[in-house]
Amino acid sequence: MIQVVGKPTFQEYKAVFSSSSPEEYSSWILGKPHSEKKRRVLELTLLSRPLVNKEIAYYQLAQPDESFATLLTQKLPKAQKFSTTFKWYTYESANHFYVDFAHPSVFGGGFRGFGNVQEETLFCEFPALPELAFATRDQPIHASKANDPTPFIIPNLKREVVLRDLYGQALEQIALNDIPSRIEKLDPQKESTVNIIGMAAIHWAGDENHYQLHDLKYLLKAAYLGFYGAKQLAPNATVHTAPWGCGVFLNSEKTITVIQTLAAVMAEVDLVFEGLGNPSNPNYTTEFIDGAKKLVMGKSSAEEVFQAILENQERDRSWAPKTA
Protein backbone atom coordinates (compact mmCIF):
# COMPACT_ATOMS: atom_id res chain seq x y z
CA MET A 1 0.00 0.00 0.00
CA ILE A 2 1.28 3.46 -0.86
CA GLN A 3 2.03 5.50 2.26
CA VAL A 4 0.17 8.83 2.16
CA VAL A 5 2.29 11.34 4.05
CA GLY A 6 0.10 14.35 4.77
CA LYS A 7 -3.12 12.77 3.59
CA PRO A 8 -5.46 14.70 1.28
CA THR A 9 -8.20 16.68 2.95
CA PHE A 10 -11.57 15.06 2.38
CA GLN A 11 -14.25 17.50 3.46
CA GLU A 12 -17.99 16.83 3.49
CA TYR A 13 -20.44 19.65 2.76
CA LYS A 14 -24.21 19.81 2.65
CA ALA A 15 -26.37 22.16 0.60
CA VAL A 16 -30.11 22.67 0.89
CA PHE A 17 -32.22 22.95 -2.24
CA SER A 18 -35.53 24.72 -1.67
CA SER A 19 -38.54 24.14 -3.88
CA SER A 20 -40.33 27.22 -2.57
CA SER A 21 -39.67 29.28 -5.69
CA PRO A 22 -39.87 27.18 -8.86
CA GLU A 23 -40.06 30.36 -10.93
CA GLU A 24 -36.70 31.50 -9.59
CA TYR A 25 -35.17 28.10 -10.32
CA SER A 26 -36.59 28.09 -13.85
CA SER A 27 -35.30 31.60 -14.50
CA TRP A 28 -31.87 30.59 -13.27
CA ILE A 29 -31.77 27.44 -15.43
CA LEU A 30 -32.70 29.49 -18.50
CA GLY A 31 -30.62 32.50 -17.50
CA LYS A 32 -27.64 31.90 -19.80
CA PRO A 33 -27.59 32.45 -23.58
CA HIS A 34 -28.52 29.20 -25.31
CA SER A 35 -30.03 27.94 -28.53
CA GLU A 36 -33.72 27.23 -29.05
CA LYS A 37 -32.96 23.53 -29.20
CA LYS A 38 -30.95 23.58 -25.98
CA ARG A 39 -33.83 25.40 -24.29
CA ARG A 40 -36.14 22.59 -25.38
CA VAL A 41 -33.81 20.01 -23.79
CA LEU A 42 -33.70 21.97 -20.53
CA GLU A 43 -37.48 22.27 -20.49
CA LEU A 44 -38.00 18.56 -21.10
CA THR A 45 -35.40 17.40 -18.58
CA LEU A 46 -34.90 19.82 -15.70
CA LEU A 47 -38.06 21.91 -15.83
CA SER A 48 -40.69 19.23 -16.37
CA ARG A 49 -40.42 17.50 -13.01
CA PRO A 50 -41.80 18.38 -9.57
CA LEU A 51 -39.33 20.08 -7.26
CA VAL A 52 -38.93 18.93 -3.66
CA ASN A 53 -36.90 20.25 -0.76
CA LYS A 54 -33.75 18.23 -0.24
CA GLU A 55 -30.35 18.22 1.37
CA ILE A 56 -27.57 17.30 -1.03
CA ALA A 57 -24.21 16.12 0.29
CA TYR A 58 -20.96 16.51 -1.57
CA TYR A 59 -17.27 16.14 -0.85
CA GLN A 60 -14.25 18.13 -1.94
CA LEU A 61 -10.63 17.02 -1.96
CA ALA A 62 -7.37 18.92 -1.85
CA GLN A 63 -3.73 18.26 -1.02
CA PRO A 64 -0.73 20.60 -0.70
CA ASP A 65 1.79 20.13 -3.48
CA GLU A 66 4.51 19.30 -0.96
CA SER A 67 2.70 16.27 0.45
CA PHE A 68 1.54 15.15 -3.01
CA ALA A 69 5.15 15.29 -4.19
CA THR A 70 6.13 12.69 -1.59
CA LEU A 71 3.87 10.16 -3.33
CA LEU A 72 5.66 10.47 -6.64
CA THR A 73 8.82 8.69 -5.50
CA GLN A 74 7.13 5.92 -3.52
CA LYS A 75 7.02 2.36 -4.77
CA LEU A 76 3.78 1.71 -6.63
CA PRO A 77 1.29 -0.80 -5.20
CA LYS A 78 0.33 -3.89 -7.14
CA ALA A 79 -2.03 -3.51 -10.07
CA GLN A 80 -5.74 -3.15 -9.48
CA LYS A 81 -8.48 -4.70 -11.59
CA PHE A 82 -8.90 -3.05 -14.99
CA SER A 83 -11.66 -3.75 -17.48
CA THR A 84 -13.06 -2.24 -20.67
CA THR A 85 -16.45 -1.89 -22.31
CA PHE A 86 -17.85 -0.53 -25.55
CA LYS A 87 -20.80 0.86 -23.58
CA TRP A 88 -20.89 4.54 -22.70
CA TYR A 89 -21.88 5.58 -19.18
CA THR A 90 -25.03 3.53 -18.67
CA TYR A 91 -24.81 4.09 -14.89
CA GLU A 92 -26.09 0.57 -14.35
CA SER A 93 -23.51 -0.50 -11.75
CA ALA A 94 -24.90 0.27 -8.30
CA ASN A 95 -22.63 2.21 -5.93
CA HIS A 96 -19.90 2.60 -8.55
CA PHE A 97 -18.21 5.93 -9.27
CA TYR A 98 -18.38 7.70 -12.64
CA VAL A 99 -15.97 10.42 -13.72
CA ASP A 100 -17.46 13.78 -14.68
CA PHE A 101 -15.16 15.58 -17.14
CA ALA A 102 -15.55 18.74 -15.11
CA HIS A 103 -14.98 22.35 -16.06
CA PRO A 104 -12.33 23.71 -13.68
CA SER A 105 -14.25 26.78 -12.51
CA VAL A 106 -17.88 26.44 -13.67
CA PHE A 107 -19.85 23.73 -11.88
CA GLY A 108 -21.77 21.92 -14.59
CA GLY A 109 -19.80 23.53 -17.40
CA GLY A 110 -22.12 24.97 -20.03
CA PHE A 111 -25.21 22.95 -19.16
CA ARG A 112 -27.32 26.12 -19.00
CA GLY A 113 -25.77 27.52 -22.16
CA PHE A 114 -24.48 26.17 -25.45
CA GLY A 115 -22.43 23.32 -23.96
CA ASN A 116 -23.60 19.86 -24.89
CA VAL A 117 -20.87 17.33 -24.20
CA GLN A 118 -20.10 14.95 -21.34
CA GLU A 119 -20.60 17.18 -18.29
CA GLU A 120 -23.61 18.99 -19.72
CA THR A 121 -25.29 15.70 -20.60
CA LEU A 122 -24.62 14.46 -17.07
CA PHE A 123 -26.32 17.50 -15.55
CA CYS A 124 -29.42 17.01 -17.70
CA GLU A 125 -29.66 13.31 -16.87
CA PHE A 126 -29.16 13.73 -13.11
CA PRO A 127 -31.42 16.63 -12.04
CA ALA A 128 -29.99 16.65 -8.51
CA LEU A 129 -26.80 18.12 -9.98
CA PRO A 130 -28.41 21.34 -11.30
CA GLU A 131 -30.29 21.57 -8.00
CA LEU A 132 -26.96 21.43 -6.18
CA ALA A 133 -25.57 24.05 -8.56
CA PHE A 134 -28.54 26.29 -7.77
CA ALA A 135 -28.19 25.73 -4.03
CA THR A 136 -24.48 26.64 -4.13
CA ARG A 137 -24.69 29.41 -6.72
CA ASP A 138 -23.41 32.04 -4.27
CA GLN A 139 -20.41 29.85 -3.36
CA PRO A 140 -19.91 27.66 -6.43
CA ILE A 141 -18.17 24.30 -6.35
CA HIS A 142 -14.92 24.36 -8.34
CA ALA A 143 -13.00 21.31 -9.56
CA SER A 144 -9.81 23.37 -9.63
CA LYS A 145 -8.77 26.49 -7.75
CA ALA A 146 -5.79 28.66 -8.67
CA ASN A 147 -4.63 25.90 -11.05
CA ASP A 148 -4.64 23.36 -8.21
CA PRO A 149 -6.97 20.34 -8.49
CA THR A 150 -9.85 20.21 -6.01
CA PRO A 151 -12.01 17.33 -7.29
CA PHE A 152 -15.51 16.88 -5.93
CA ILE A 153 -17.60 13.78 -5.28
CA ILE A 154 -21.39 13.79 -5.23
CA PRO A 155 -22.72 10.51 -3.84
CA ASN A 156 -26.03 8.67 -3.97
CA LEU A 157 -27.43 9.97 -7.25
CA LYS A 158 -30.04 8.45 -9.53
CA ARG A 159 -30.33 9.00 -13.25
CA GLU A 160 -33.79 10.25 -14.23
CA VAL A 161 -33.40 10.93 -17.95
CA VAL A 162 -31.48 9.52 -20.92
CA LEU A 163 -30.46 11.81 -23.77
CA ARG A 164 -30.13 9.73 -26.92
CA ASP A 165 -28.07 10.89 -29.90
CA LEU A 166 -28.00 14.51 -28.75
CA TYR A 167 -24.28 14.71 -27.94
CA GLY A 168 -22.20 17.62 -29.18
CA GLN A 169 -23.30 19.03 -32.53
CA ALA A 170 -25.96 16.33 -32.95
CA LEU A 171 -28.47 18.45 -31.04
CA GLU A 172 -28.26 21.34 -33.47
CA GLN A 173 -28.46 19.03 -36.47
CA ILE A 174 -31.90 17.60 -35.74
CA ALA A 175 -35.32 19.21 -36.03
CA LEU A 176 -36.75 20.91 -32.95
CA ASN A 177 -39.81 18.67 -33.08
CA ASP A 178 -37.62 15.55 -33.01
CA ILE A 179 -36.04 16.40 -29.65
CA PRO A 180 -38.77 14.86 -27.43
CA SER A 181 -38.29 11.49 -29.10
CA ARG A 182 -34.60 11.58 -28.13
CA ILE A 183 -35.34 12.06 -24.41
CA GLU A 184 -36.28 9.02 -22.38
CA LYS A 185 -37.73 9.50 -18.90
CA LEU A 186 -36.70 6.88 -16.34
CA ASP A 187 -38.25 5.69 -13.11
CA PRO A 188 -35.63 6.70 -10.51
CA GLN A 189 -36.86 3.99 -8.17
CA LYS A 190 -35.69 1.39 -10.67
CA GLU A 191 -32.32 3.02 -11.35
CA SER A 192 -29.03 2.22 -9.64
CA THR A 193 -27.62 4.62 -7.09
CA VAL A 194 -24.25 5.90 -8.31
CA ASN A 195 -21.60 8.45 -7.37
CA ILE A 196 -20.06 11.19 -9.49
CA ILE A 197 -16.40 12.29 -9.36
CA GLY A 198 -15.81 15.74 -10.86
CA MET A 199 -12.22 16.12 -12.14
CA ALA A 200 -10.89 18.97 -14.28
CA ALA A 201 -8.27 18.18 -16.92
CA ILE A 202 -6.00 20.77 -18.52
CA HIS A 203 -7.71 22.81 -21.24
CA TRP A 204 -5.28 23.32 -24.12
CA ALA A 205 -5.50 26.23 -26.55
CA GLY A 206 -5.03 24.08 -29.64
CA ASP A 207 -1.72 25.43 -30.91
CA GLU A 208 1.48 23.37 -30.87
CA ASN A 209 1.84 22.08 -27.31
CA HIS A 210 3.83 19.56 -25.37
CA TYR A 211 3.23 18.20 -21.92
CA GLN A 212 5.72 19.44 -19.38
CA LEU A 213 6.39 17.69 -16.09
CA HIS A 214 4.19 20.13 -14.17
CA ASP A 215 1.28 19.33 -16.53
CA LEU A 216 1.56 15.62 -15.81
CA LYS A 217 1.69 16.33 -12.08
CA TYR A 218 -1.49 18.40 -12.32
CA LEU A 219 -3.34 15.70 -14.26
CA LEU A 220 -2.22 12.93 -11.92
CA LYS A 221 -3.11 14.95 -8.84
CA ALA A 222 -6.62 15.62 -10.15
CA ALA A 223 -7.22 11.95 -10.96
CA TYR A 224 -5.51 10.59 -7.86
CA LEU A 225 -7.48 12.84 -5.49
CA GLY A 226 -10.75 11.92 -7.17
CA PHE A 227 -9.98 8.21 -6.99
CA TYR A 228 -8.65 8.54 -3.43
CA GLY A 229 -11.98 10.08 -2.43
CA ALA A 230 -13.83 7.15 -3.97
CA LYS A 231 -11.67 4.79 -1.90
CA GLN A 232 -12.57 6.66 1.30
CA LEU A 233 -16.28 6.30 0.61
CA ALA A 234 -16.10 2.70 -0.60
CA PRO A 235 -13.05 0.56 0.28
CA ASN A 236 -13.72 -1.67 -2.75
CA ALA A 237 -14.44 1.26 -5.06
CA THR A 238 -14.83 0.79 -8.80
CA VAL A 239 -14.43 3.91 -10.95
CA HIS A 240 -15.78 4.22 -14.51
CA THR A 241 -13.98 6.61 -16.82
CA ALA A 242 -13.20 7.33 -20.48
CA PRO A 243 -10.92 9.72 -22.45
CA TRP A 244 -11.13 12.42 -19.78
CA GLY A 245 -10.45 15.87 -21.19
CA CYS A 246 -9.67 14.53 -24.67
CA GLY A 247 -12.50 16.28 -26.54
CA VAL A 248 -12.68 20.06 -26.54
CA PHE A 249 -9.93 20.15 -23.88
CA LEU A 250 -7.59 18.55 -26.46
CA ASN A 251 -5.61 16.21 -24.21
CA SER A 252 -3.96 13.08 -25.63
CA GLU A 253 -5.92 9.85 -25.18
CA LYS A 254 -2.66 7.97 -24.70
CA THR A 255 -1.30 10.23 -21.99
CA ILE A 256 -4.65 10.49 -20.20
CA THR A 257 -5.12 6.70 -20.25
CA VAL A 258 -1.72 6.19 -18.63
CA ILE A 259 -2.35 8.96 -16.08
CA GLN A 260 -5.70 7.48 -15.04
CA THR A 261 -4.19 3.99 -14.86
CA LEU A 262 -1.43 5.33 -12.63
CA ALA A 263 -3.93 7.19 -10.43
CA ALA A 264 -6.02 4.04 -9.99
CA VAL A 265 -2.96 2.03 -8.97
CA MET A 266 -1.87 4.71 -6.48
CA ALA A 267 -5.37 5.08 -4.99
CA GLU A 268 -5.96 1.30 -5.13
CA VAL A 269 -9.31 1.41 -6.90
CA ASP A 270 -10.59 -0.77 -9.73
CA LEU A 271 -11.04 1.02 -13.04
CA VAL A 272 -13.45 0.49 -15.94
CA PHE A 273 -12.55 2.21 -19.21
CA GLU A 274 -15.78 2.94 -21.10
CA GLY A 275 -16.62 3.95 -24.65
CA LEU A 276 -14.16 1.79 -26.58
CA GLY A 277 -14.64 1.77 -30.33
CA ASN A 278 -15.44 5.46 -30.76
CA PRO A 279 -13.94 6.61 -34.09
CA SER A 280 -13.33 10.08 -32.65
CA ASN A 281 -10.81 8.52 -30.23
CA PRO A 282 -8.70 6.24 -32.48
CA ASN A 283 -5.88 5.99 -29.93
CA TYR A 284 -8.24 4.77 -27.20
CA THR A 285 -8.27 1.03 -27.73
CA THR A 286 -8.30 -2.16 -25.68
CA GLU A 287 -4.76 -2.84 -26.87
CA PHE A 288 -3.52 0.55 -25.72
CA ILE A 289 -5.23 0.21 -22.33
CA ASP A 290 -3.43 -3.11 -21.87
CA GLY A 291 -0.22 -1.36 -22.86
CA ALA A 292 -0.87 1.47 -20.40
CA LYS A 293 -1.22 -1.01 -17.57
CA LYS A 294 2.05 -2.71 -18.58
CA LEU A 295 3.80 0.65 -18.78
CA VAL A 296 2.66 1.67 -15.30
CA MET A 297 3.37 -1.68 -13.66
CA GLY A 298 6.77 -1.84 -15.34
CA LYS A 299 7.87 1.22 -13.40
CA SER A 300 8.61 1.49 -9.70
CA SER A 301 7.25 5.01 -9.10
CA ALA A 302 5.04 7.74 -10.55
CA GLU A 303 8.14 9.75 -11.41
CA GLU A 304 9.34 6.94 -13.67
CA VAL A 305 5.94 6.82 -15.39
CA PHE A 306 6.14 10.58 -16.01
CA GLN A 307 9.56 10.14 -17.60
CA ALA A 308 8.23 7.41 -19.89
CA ILE A 309 5.33 9.63 -21.01
CA LEU A 310 7.68 12.52 -21.79
CA GLU A 311 10.02 10.24 -23.74
CA ASN A 312 7.12 8.76 -25.71
CA GLN A 313 5.90 12.28 -26.49
CA GLU A 314 9.26 13.15 -28.04
CA ARG A 315 9.03 10.14 -30.36
CA ASP A 316 5.31 10.16 -31.08
CA ARG A 317 3.11 13.26 -31.41
CA SER A 318 0.00 11.30 -30.39
CA TRP A 319 1.24 11.45 -26.79
CA ALA A 320 1.14 15.26 -26.90
CA PRO A 321 -1.88 17.57 -26.60
CA LYS A 322 -3.87 17.83 -29.81
CA THR A 323 -3.91 20.81 -32.11
CA ALA A 324 -7.33 22.28 -32.82
DONUZA-862225 format. One record per residue (C-alpha): residue number from 1; x, z, y; residue in one letter. Coordinates in pm, 1 decimal. Layout:
<lobas>
> NUM|X|Z|Y|A
...
</lobas>
This chain:
<lobas>
> 1|0.0|0.0|0.0|M
> 2|127.7|-85.8|345.7|I
> 3|203.0|225.7|550.4|Q
> 4|17.0|215.8|882.8|V
> 5|229.3|405.2|1134.4|V
> 6|10.4|477.4|1434.6|G
> 7|-312.4|359.1|1277.1|K
> 8|-545.5|128.2|1470.0|P
> 9|-819.7|295.4|1668.1|T
> 10|-1157.2|237.6|1506.4|F
> 11|-1425.5|346.1|1750.1|Q
> 12|-1798.7|348.5|1683.3|E
> 13|-2043.8|276.2|1964.7|Y
> 14|-2420.7|265.3|1981.3|K
> 15|-2636.8|60.3|2215.6|A
> 16|-3011.4|88.8|2266.5|V
> 17|-3222.3|-223.9|2294.5|F
> 18|-3552.8|-167.2|2472.2|S
> 19|-3854.2|-388.0|2413.8|S
> 20|-4033.1|-256.8|2721.6|S
> 21|-3967.4|-568.5|2928.1|S
> 22|-3986.9|-886.2|2717.8|P
> 23|-4006.0|-1092.9|3036.2|E
> 24|-3669.5|-958.9|3150.4|E
> 25|-3516.6|-1032.4|2810.3|Y
> 26|-3658.9|-1384.8|2808.6|S
> 27|-3530.2|-1449.5|3159.6|S
> 28|-3186.5|-1326.9|3058.8|W
> 29|-3177.0|-1542.8|2744.3|I
> 30|-3270.4|-1850.5|2949.0|L
> 31|-3062.2|-1750.4|3249.9|G
> 32|-2764.1|-1980.3|3190.5|K
> 33|-2758.7|-2357.7|3245.0|P
> 34|-2851.7|-2531.2|2919.8|H
> 35|-3003.1|-2853.2|2793.6|S
> 36|-3371.7|-2905.1|2723.5|E
> 37|-3296.0|-2920.2|2352.8|K
> 38|-3095.5|-2598.2|2357.8|K
> 39|-3383.3|-2429.4|2540.1|R
> 40|-3613.8|-2537.8|2259.1|R
> 41|-3380.9|-2379.5|2001.4|V
> 42|-3370.4|-2053.0|2196.8|L
> 43|-3747.6|-2049.4|2227.2|E
> 44|-3799.5|-2109.9|1856.3|L
> 45|-3540.1|-1857.6|1739.9|T
> 46|-3490.1|-1570.0|1982.1|L
> 47|-3806.4|-1583.1|2191.2|L
> 48|-4069.3|-1637.3|1923.0|S
> 49|-4042.0|-1300.8|1750.4|R
> 50|-4180.4|-957.3|1838.3|P
> 51|-3933.2|-725.9|2007.9|L
> 52|-3892.8|-366.4|1893.2|V
> 53|-3690.5|-76.2|2024.5|N
> 54|-3374.7|-24.3|1822.7|K
> 55|-3034.8|136.8|1822.1|E
> 56|-2756.8|-103.3|1730.0|I
> 57|-2421.5|28.7|1612.0|A
> 58|-2096.2|-156.8|1651.2|Y
> 59|-1726.7|-85.1|1614.0|Y
> 60|-1425.3|-194.0|1813.3|Q
> 61|-1063.0|-196.1|1702.1|L
> 62|-736.8|-184.8|1891.8|A
> 63|-373.2|-101.9|1826.1|Q
> 64|-72.9|-70.4|2060.0|P
> 65|179.0|-348.3|2013.0|D
> 66|450.5|-96.2|1930.2|E
> 67|270.1|44.9|1627.5|S
> 68|154.5|-300.5|1515.4|F
> 69|515.0|-419.1|1529.2|A
> 70|613.1|-159.4|1268.7|T
> 71|386.7|-333.0|1015.8|L
> 72|565.5|-664.4|1046.7|L
> 73|882.1|-549.8|869.3|T
> 74|713.2|-351.6|592.2|Q
> 75|701.7|-476.6|236.2|K
> 76|378.5|-663.1|171.4|L
> 77|129.3|-519.8|-80.1|P
> 78|33.3|-713.6|-389.2|K
> 79|-203.4|-1007.4|-351.0|A
> 80|-573.8|-947.5|-314.8|Q
> 81|-848.1|-1158.8|-470.2|K
> 82|-889.6|-1498.6|-304.7|F
> 83|-1166.4|-1748.1|-375.0|S
> 84|-1305.9|-2067.3|-223.7|T
> 85|-1644.6|-2230.9|-188.6|T
> 86|-1785.2|-2555.2|-52.9|F
> 87|-2079.6|-2357.9|86.0|K
> 88|-2088.7|-2270.0|453.8|W
> 89|-2188.0|-1918.2|558.1|Y
> 90|-2502.8|-1866.9|353.0|T
> 91|-2481.1|-1488.9|409.0|Y
> 92|-2608.9|-1434.9|56.5|E
> 93|-2351.4|-1175.0|-50.4|S
> 94|-2490.0|-829.8|26.8|A
> 95|-2263.2|-592.7|221.0|N
> 96|-1990.4|-854.6|259.9|H
> 97|-1820.9|-927.1|592.9|F
> 98|-1838.0|-1264.0|770.2|Y
> 99|-1596.5|-1372.5|1042.4|V
> 100|-1745.6|-1467.7|1378.0|D
> 101|-1516.3|-1714.0|1558.2|F
> 102|-1554.7|-1511.3|1874.3|A
> 103|-1497.6|-1606.3|2235.0|H
> 104|-1233.4|-1367.7|2371.5|P
> 105|-1425.3|-1250.6|2677.6|S
> 106|-1788.1|-1367.2|2644.3|V
> 107|-1985.1|-1188.0|2373.0|F
> 108|-2177.0|-1458.9|2192.0|G
> 109|-1979.8|-1739.6|2352.8|G
> 110|-2211.8|-2003.2|2497.3|G
> 111|-2520.7|-1915.8|2294.5|F
> 112|-2732.3|-1900.1|2612.2|R
> 113|-2576.9|-2215.8|2752.1|G
> 114|-2447.5|-2544.7|2617.4|F
> 115|-2242.9|-2395.8|2332.3|G
> 116|-2360.1|-2489.3|1985.6|N
> 117|-2086.9|-2420.4|1733.2|V
> 118|-2010.4|-2134.1|1495.3|Q
> 119|-2059.5|-1828.8|1717.7|E
> 120|-2360.8|-1971.8|1899.2|E
> 121|-2529.2|-2059.6|1569.6|T
> 122|-2462.1|-1706.8|1445.7|L
> 123|-2632.1|-1554.9|1749.7|F
> 124|-2941.7|-1770.1|1700.8|C
> 125|-2965.8|-1687.2|1330.8|E
> 126|-2915.7|-1310.5|1372.9|F
> 127|-3142.0|-1203.8|1663.0|P
> 128|-2999.0|-850.6|1665.0|A
> 129|-2679.6|-997.9|1811.7|L
> 130|-2841.1|-1129.6|2133.7|P
> 131|-3028.9|-800.1|2157.0|E
> 132|-2696.0|-618.3|2142.7|L
> 133|-2556.8|-856.5|2404.7|A
> 134|-2853.8|-777.1|2629.0|F
> 135|-2819.4|-402.5|2573.1|A
> 136|-2447.8|-412.6|2663.7|T
> 137|-2469.0|-672.0|2941.4|R
> 138|-2340.6|-427.2|3204.2|D
> 139|-2041.5|-335.7|2985.4|Q
> 140|-1991.0|-642.8|2765.6|P
> 141|-1817.0|-635.5|2430.4|I
> 142|-1491.9|-833.8|2435.6|H
> 143|-1299.6|-955.9|2130.9|A
> 144|-980.7|-962.9|2336.7|S
> 145|-876.7|-774.8|2649.5|K
> 146|-579.0|-867.5|2866.0|A
> 147|-463.1|-1104.9|2590.2|N
> 148|-463.8|-821.5|2335.7|D
> 149|-697.5|-849.4|2034.3|P
> 150|-984.8|-600.6|2020.6|T
> 151|-1200.9|-729.5|1733.0|P
> 152|-1550.9|-592.7|1687.8|F
> 153|-1760.2|-528.1|1378.1|I
> 154|-2139.3|-522.7|1379.0|I
> 155|-2272.0|-383.8|1050.5|P
> 156|-2602.5|-397.4|867.5|N
> 157|-2743.1|-724.5|996.8|L
> 158|-3004.5|-953.4|845.0|K
> 159|-3032.8|-1325.3|899.7|R
> 160|-3378.7|-1422.9|1024.6|E
> 161|-3339.6|-1794.8|1092.5|V
> 162|-3147.5|-2091.5|951.7|V
> 163|-3046.2|-2377.3|1181.4|L
> 164|-3012.7|-2692.2|972.6|R
> 165|-2807.1|-2989.7|1088.9|D
> 166|-2800.2|-2875.4|1451.5|L
> 167|-2428.4|-2794.3|1470.6|Y
> 168|-2219.9|-2918.0|1762.1|G
> 169|-2329.9|-3253.2|1902.6|Q
> 170|-2595.7|-3295.4|1632.7|A
> 171|-2846.6|-3103.6|1844.6|L
> 172|-2825.5|-3347.1|2134.2|E
> 173|-2846.4|-3647.3|1902.7|Q
> 174|-3190.2|-3573.6|1759.7|I
> 175|-3532.0|-3602.9|1920.8|A
> 176|-3675.2|-3295.0|2090.7|L
> 177|-3981.5|-3308.1|1866.6|N
> 178|-3761.8|-3300.6|1555.3|D
> 179|-3603.7|-2965.0|1639.6|I
> 180|-3877.0|-2742.6|1486.0|P
> 181|-3828.8|-2910.3|1148.6|S
> 182|-3459.5|-2812.7|1157.7|R
> 183|-3533.6|-2441.4|1206.5|I
> 184|-3628.4|-2237.9|902.4|E
> 185|-3773.5|-1889.6|950.3|K
> 186|-3670.3|-1634.3|688.5|L
> 187|-3825.3|-1311.3|569.0|D
> 188|-3562.6|-1051.4|670.2|P
> 189|-3685.6|-816.6|399.1|Q
> 190|-3568.8|-1067.0|139.5|K
> 191|-3231.8|-1135.5|302.2|E
> 192|-2902.9|-964.4|222.5|S
> 193|-2761.7|-708.5|461.9|T
> 194|-2425.0|-831.3|589.7|V
> 195|-2159.8|-736.8|844.5|N
> 196|-2006.2|-949.3|1119.0|I
> 197|-1640.4|-936.3|1229.4|I
> 198|-1580.8|-1086.4|1574.3|G
> 199|-1222.1|-1214.3|1611.8|M
> 200|-1089.4|-1427.9|1896.5|A
> 201|-826.8|-1691.8|1818.2|A
> 202|-599.8|-1852.3|2077.4|I
> 203|-771.4|-2124.4|2280.8|H
> 204|-527.5|-2412.4|2331.8|W
> 205|-550.4|-2654.5|2623.3|A
> 206|-503.1|-2963.7|2407.8|G
> 207|-172.0|-3090.7|2543.4|D
> 208|147.8|-3086.7|2337.3|E
> 209|184.4|-2731.2|2208.3|N
> 210|382.8|-2537.1|1955.6|H
> 211|322.6|-2191.7|1819.6|Y
> 212|571.7|-1937.5|1944.0|Q
> 213|639.4|-1608.8|1769.1|L
> 214|418.6|-1417.3|2013.2|H
> 215|128.1|-1652.7|1933.4|D
> 216|156.3|-1580.7|1561.9|L
> 217|169.5|-1208.3|1632.5|K
> 218|-149.4|-1232.3|1840.1|Y
> 219|-334.5|-1426.1|1569.9|L
> 220|-222.1|-1191.8|1292.9|L
> 221|-310.6|-884.0|1495.4|K
> 222|-661.6|-1015.4|1561.8|A
> 223|-721.8|-1096.3|1194.9|A
> 224|-550.9|-785.6|1059.4|Y
> 225|-747.5|-549.3|1284.1|L
> 226|-1075.1|-717.3|1192.4|G
> 227|-998.3|-698.8|821.3|F
> 228|-865.4|-343.4|854.4|Y
> 229|-1198.1|-242.9|1008.0|G
> 230|-1382.8|-396.6|714.8|A
> 231|-1166.7|-190.3|479.4|K
> 232|-1256.5|130.2|666.4|Q
> 233|-1628.4|61.1|630.2|L
> 234|-1610.0|-59.9|269.7|A
> 235|-1305.2|28.1|56.0|P
> 236|-1372.0|-274.6|-166.8|N
> 237|-1444.1|-506.2|125.7|A
> 238|-1482.9|-880.2|79.0|T
> 239|-1442.6|-1095.1|390.5|V
> 240|-1577.7|-1451.0|422.1|H
> 241|-1398.3|-1682.2|661.0|T
> 242|-1320.1|-2048.0|732.5|A
> 243|-1092.0|-2244.7|971.5|P
> 244|-1113.5|-1977.6|1242.2|W
> 245|-1045.2|-2118.9|1587.2|G
> 246|-966.8|-2467.3|1453.3|C
> 247|-1249.7|-2654.2|1627.9|G
> 248|-1268.3|-2653.5|2006.3|V
> 249|-993.1|-2387.6|2015.1|F
> 250|-758.5|-2646.4|1855.5|L
> 251|-561.1|-2421.3|1620.6|N
> 252|-396.3|-2562.6|1307.9|S
> 253|-592.1|-2517.8|985.2|E
> 254|-265.8|-2470.5|797.4|K
> 255|-129.9|-2198.7|1022.8|T
> 256|-464.8|-2020.0|1048.5|I
> 257|-511.8|-2024.9|670.5|T
> 258|-172.0|-1863.0|618.8|V
> 259|-235.1|-1608.5|895.6|I
> 260|-569.7|-1503.7|747.9|Q
> 261|-419.5|-1486.3|398.9|T
> 262|-142.6|-1262.8|532.6|L
> 263|-392.8|-1043.4|718.9|A
> 264|-601.6|-999.3|403.9|A
> 265|-296.0|-896.8|203.0|V
> 266|-187.4|-647.8|471.4|M
> 267|-536.6|-499.3|507.6|A
> 268|-595.6|-513.0|130.1|E
> 269|-930.9|-689.5|140.5|V
> 270|-1059.1|-972.9|-76.9|D
> 271|-1104.0|-1304.2|102.0|L
> 272|-1345.4|-1594.1|49.1|V
> 273|-1255.1|-1921.4|220.8|F
> 274|-1578.3|-2110.2|294.5|E
> 275|-1661.8|-2465.2|395.1|G
> 276|-1416.5|-2657.8|179.0|L
> 277|-1463.9|-3033.4|177.0|G
> 278|-1544.2|-3076.1|546.2|N
> 279|-1394.0|-3409.4|661.0|P
> 280|-1333.4|-3265.0|1008.4|S
> 281|-1081.2|-3023.0|851.6|N
> 282|-870.2|-3248.3|624.1|P
> 283|-588.3|-2993.3|599.3|N
> 284|-824.4|-2720.3|476.9|Y
> 285|-826.5|-2772.9|102.9|T
> 286|-829.9|-2568.5|-215.9|T
> 287|-476.1|-2686.7|-284.1|E
> 288|-352.5|-2571.8|54.8|F
> 289|-523.1|-2232.7|21.4|I
> 290|-343.1|-2187.2|-310.7|D
> 291|-21.7|-2285.6|-135.6|G
> 292|-86.8|-2039.7|147.0|A
> 293|-121.7|-1756.7|-100.9|K
> 294|204.7|-1857.6|-271.5|K
> 295|380.1|-1878.3|64.9|L
> 296|266.5|-1529.9|166.8|V
> 297|337.2|-1366.1|-168.1|M
> 298|677.0|-1533.7|-184.5|G
> 299|786.9|-1340.1|122.4|K
> 300|860.8|-969.9|149.2|S
> 301|724.9|-909.7|500.8|S
> 302|503.8|-1054.7|773.5|A
> 303|814.3|-1141.2|975.4|E
> 304|934.4|-1366.8|694.1|E
> 305|594.3|-1538.9|682.1|V
> 306|613.9|-1600.7|1058.0|F
> 307|955.8|-1759.5|1013.7|Q
> 308|823.1|-1988.7|740.9|A
> 309|533.5|-2100.8|963.3|I
> 310|768.1|-2179.3|1252.3|L
> 311|1002.3|-2373.9|1024.1|E
> 312|711.9|-2571.1|876.5|N
> 313|589.5|-2649.3|1227.6|Q
> 314|926.1|-2803.8|1314.9|E
> 315|902.8|-3035.8|1014.4|R
> 316|530.5|-3107.9|1016.0|D
> 317|311.4|-3141.4|1326.2|R
> 318|-0.4|-3038.7|1129.8|S
> 319|123.9|-2678.9|1144.5|W
> 320|114.3|-2689.8|1526.4|A
> 321|-188.4|-2659.5|1757.1|P
> 322|-387.0|-2980.9|1783.3|K
> 323|-391.0|-3211.0|2080.5|T
> 324|-733.1|-3281.6|2227.8|A
</lobas>
